[in-house]
Amino acid sequence: QIKWMTLSGSTEPKKNDQLGLANVKILKDGSVFNEKVISFVGKGVKAITDVIG
């Protein structure tokens, strides 16, 4: 199960409010087996700072 969220916390992306997080849940027999939040913001900021130096 994946729940996408924008930078402002909405689940509906807009042109000025892009997706920034994914909450990924792995379920087994209806119970959460594993859960992880993936942030695209941190990776994007790191990529920009790597380029800028």
Secondary structure, DSSP 8 states (H G I E B T S, - for coil): -EEEEETTS-SS-BTTB-EEEEEEEEEETTEEEEEEEEEHHHHHHHHHHHHH-
